[in-house]
Amino acid sequence: MQVGILLSGCGVFDGAEVYESVITLLALDRAGVEARCFAPNVDQMHVVNHLTGDVVEGESRNVLVEAARMCRGQIEDVANASAEGLDALIIPGGFGAAKNLCNFAVVGADCAVQPDVTRLVLAMLGAKKPVGAICIAPAMIAAILRDAGLSSSVTIGLGRGDDAASAAAIEAMGITHLACPVDEYREDEKLGLVTTPAYMEAGRISEAAAGIEKLVARVIELVRAK
C-alpha cells in the first residue's frame, strides 16, 4: 500500500504544519504503510519568520524545496503524481495549505486551488480512493469540490471561536461544515473523504495526534476494504 502525503512547505505559518505532518508519517509507518511525499514546485506566498511571526520582506522560498526538509529529501513534484500510483492521499494542514496549495487564507470562499493539486485530488476521488484532510486543508478540499460541482461535508473544528470564519467560508462554498472535536474525525462515506481538526482545535501535540491517528487508521481501513 502506498499513501501520498501532500505537503505545502515546512512550518506552520507559511508551510505544512510540522507536527501534523510528522504524526501522519509516523502513524503510516507504524501501520506498515509506505508514504510517498509530494509538494508543488512553486514559490511560497511569502516567508514568515517563525521566531517573530513577521513576514520577511524580499525573501522567497520554494514549496517543494522547503517541504523536502520534512521528509529527509524523499519527495516528488506533485505535477508527477497520479492516482494510479497511490492507494490514498492525506493532506496535513498548516497555513501553507491555505496559502501555497490554494489562496483560502487571502480570499476565503472565493479561493482558487493550485492546478496540479486539484487534478490529483479529483483523480483520487474519481478512482474511489480515500482522501484525508487535516486542520485547515479541508477548506481547500471544499474549493475543489465546489468547482467540480460535488457536494460533501468536511471539518474545520467545532465551528466556533477562531475557526468560525473558516467554517462559514466552507458553507459559503456550498459544502457542509461538520463540527468535530479534536480527537475525532468525520467521514463522507460516498466520496471516501475523511477530515479532522488537529491544530484548528488542539492545544498540545498529543491532542492533535489523537484525531490524526484515527484519521490515518480510517484511511488505511478504507483502502483495505476495497
C-alpha positions in Angstrom: 0.0 0.0 0.0 1.2 3.5 -0.9 -0.3 6.6 0.6 0.6 10.0 -0.8 1.3 12.9 1.6 0.7 16.3 0.1 2.9 18.9 1.8 2.7 22.7 1.4 6.2 23.7 2.6 7.7 23.5 6.1 6.4 25.5 9.1 3.0 26.3 10.4 2.8 29.9 9.4 3.9 29.6 5.7 4.0 25.9 5.0 2.9 22.5 6.2 2.4 22.1 10.0 5.4 20.1 11.2 3.7 18.2 14.0 0.7 17.2 11.9 2.9 16.1 9.0 5.2 14.0 11.2 2.4 12.4 13.2 0.8 11.4 9.8 4.1 9.9 8.6 4.7 8.1 11.9 1.2 6.7 12.0 1.5 5.3 8.5 4.9 3.8 9.2 3.7 2.1 12.4 0.9 0.6 10.3 3.5 -0.8 7.8 2.3 1.5 5.1 4.6 3.2 2.6 4.3 7.0 2.4 5.2 9.0 -0.7 5.5 12.7 -0.2 4.6 15.3 -2.8 4.6 19.1 -3.0 4.1 21.7 -5.8 7.2 23.1 -7.3 6.1 26.8 -6.8 7.1 29.7 -4.7 5.5 30.2 -1.3 3.1 33.0 -1.0 5.5 34.6 1.4 8.1 33.7 4.0 7.4 34.0 7.7 10.0 34.3 10.5 8.7 31.6 12.8 10.5 33.2 15.8 8.8 36.6 15.5 5.7 35.7 13.4 6.6 38.5 11.0 6.6 38.3 7.2 10.2 38.5 5.8 10.1 41.1 3.1 12.1 40.4 0.0 12.7 36.7 0.7 11.4 33.9 -1.5 11.3 30.1 -0.9 10.2 27.2 -2.9 7.4 25.0 -1.6 8.9 21.7 -2.9 12.4 22.6 -1.6 11.1 23.6 1.9 8.8 20.5 2.1 11.8 18.3 1.4 13.1 19.3 4.9 10.1 17.4 6.4 10.8 14.1 4.8 14.6 13.9 4.6 14.6 14.9 0.9 12.4 12.0 -0.2 9.8 14.0 -2.1 8.3 14.4 -5.6 6.8 17.2 -7.5 3.0 16.9 -7.3 2.9 17.5 -11.0 4.2 14.0 -11.5 1.7 12.4 -9.1 -1.1 10.2 -10.3 -4.0 8.3 -8.8 -2.8 5.2 -10.5 0.3 5.1 -8.4 -1.4 5.7 -5.0 -3.9 3.9 -2.8 -4.9 7.0 -0.8 -3.9 10.6 -0.2 -3.6 12.6 3.0 -3.1 16.4 3.3 -1.7 17.8 6.5 -2.6 21.4 7.5 -0.6 24.4 8.3 -1.1 27.8 6.7 0.7 26.6 3.7 -2.3 24.5 2.7 -4.3 27.8 2.7 -1.5 30.0 1.2 0.5 27.7 -1.2 -1.8 24.9 -2.2 -4.6 27.5 -2.6 -5.3 31.1 -1.6 -8.0 30.5 1.0 -6.0 32.5 3.6 -6.3 35.6 1.3 -9.7 35.4 -0.3 -11.7 32.9 1.7 -14.7 31.3 0.0 -13.6 32.7 -3.4 -10.3 30.8 -3.3 -8.6 29.0 -6.2 -6.6 25.8 -5.9 -3.2 25.1 -7.4 -4.0 23.1 -10.7 -1.8 20.0 -10.0 -3.3 19.7 -6.5 -6.9 19.9 -8.0 -6.0 17.4 -10.6 -4.6 14.9 -8.1 -7.4 15.3 -5.5 -10.2 14.8 -8.2 -8.4 11.9 -9.7 -8.2 10.2 -6.3 -11.9 10.8 -5.6 -12.8 9.7 -9.1 -10.9 6.5 -8.6 -12.8 5.9 -5.3 -9.5 6.1 -3.4 -9.8 7.7 0.1 -8.6 11.2 0.7 -7.8 12.5 4.2 -7.5 16.2 5.0 -6.3 17.7 8.3 -6.7 21.0 10.1 -7.3 23.8 7.5 -6.7 21.5 4.5 -10.5 20.7 4.3 -11.1 24.3 3.3 -9.0 23.6 0.2 -10.9 20.4 -0.4 -14.2 22.3 -0.2 -13.0 24.7 -3.0 -12.0 21.7 -5.2 -15.4 20.1 -4.6 -17.3 23.4 -5.3 -15.5 23.9 -8.6 -16.2 20.2 -9.6 -19.9 20.6 -8.7 -19.7 18.0 -6.0 -21.4 18.1 -2.6 -19.8 16.9 0.6 -19.1 17.7 4.2 -15.8 18.5 5.9 -14.5 19.6 9.3 -12.6 22.6 10.5 -13.2 22.2 14.2 -16.2 23.0 16.3 -17.2 26.0 14.2 -16.8 28.5 17.0 -14.1 31.0 18.2 -11.2 31.5 15.8 -12.4 28.8 13.3 -15.9 30.2 12.9 -15.0 32.3 9.9 -13.4 29.3 8.2 -16.5 27.2 8.9 -18.7 29.9 7.4 -16.5 30.2 4.3 -16.8 26.4 3.8 -20.6 26.7 4.0 -20.4 29.7 1.5 -18.7 27.3 -0.9 -21.8 25.0 -0.8 -20.0 22.4 1.3 -21.4 21.4 4.7 -19.2 22.1 7.8 -19.4 19.3 10.4 -18.5 20.3 14.0 -15.8 17.8 15.2 -13.8 17.6 18.4 -10.0 17.4 18.2 -9.9 13.7 19.0 -12.3 12.6 16.3 -12.8 12.6 12.6 -15.8 12.9 10.2 -16.3 10.9 7.0 -18.2 11.4 3.8 -18.7 7.7 3.1 -19.9 8.4 -0.5 -16.6 10.1 -1.5 -14.3 8.4 0.9 -13.3 11.8 2.3 -12.0 11.8 5.9 -11.3 15.0 7.8 -10.1 16.0 11.3 -9.5 19.4 13.1 -6.0 18.8 14.6 -4.5 22.2 15.4 -7.7 24.1 14.5 -8.7 22.8 17.9 -5.6 21.3 19.6 -3.7 23.0 22.3 -1.0 20.4 22.5 0.6 17.8 20.3 -1.0 14.9 22.0 -4.4 16.3 21.3 -3.6 16.8 17.6 -2.2 13.2 17.4 -5.4 11.7 18.8 -7.5 12.8 15.8 -4.8 12.4 13.2 -4.0 8.8 14.2 -7.7 7.9 14.0 -7.9 9.6 10.5 -4.9 7.6 9.3 -6.3 4.4 10.7 -9.6 5.0 8.9 -7.9 5.8 5.6 -6.0 2.6 5.8 -9.1 0.7 6.7 -10.9 2.1 3.6 -8.1 1.1 1.3 -8.0 -2.5 2.7 -11.8 -2.8 2.5 -11.7 -2.4 -1.3 
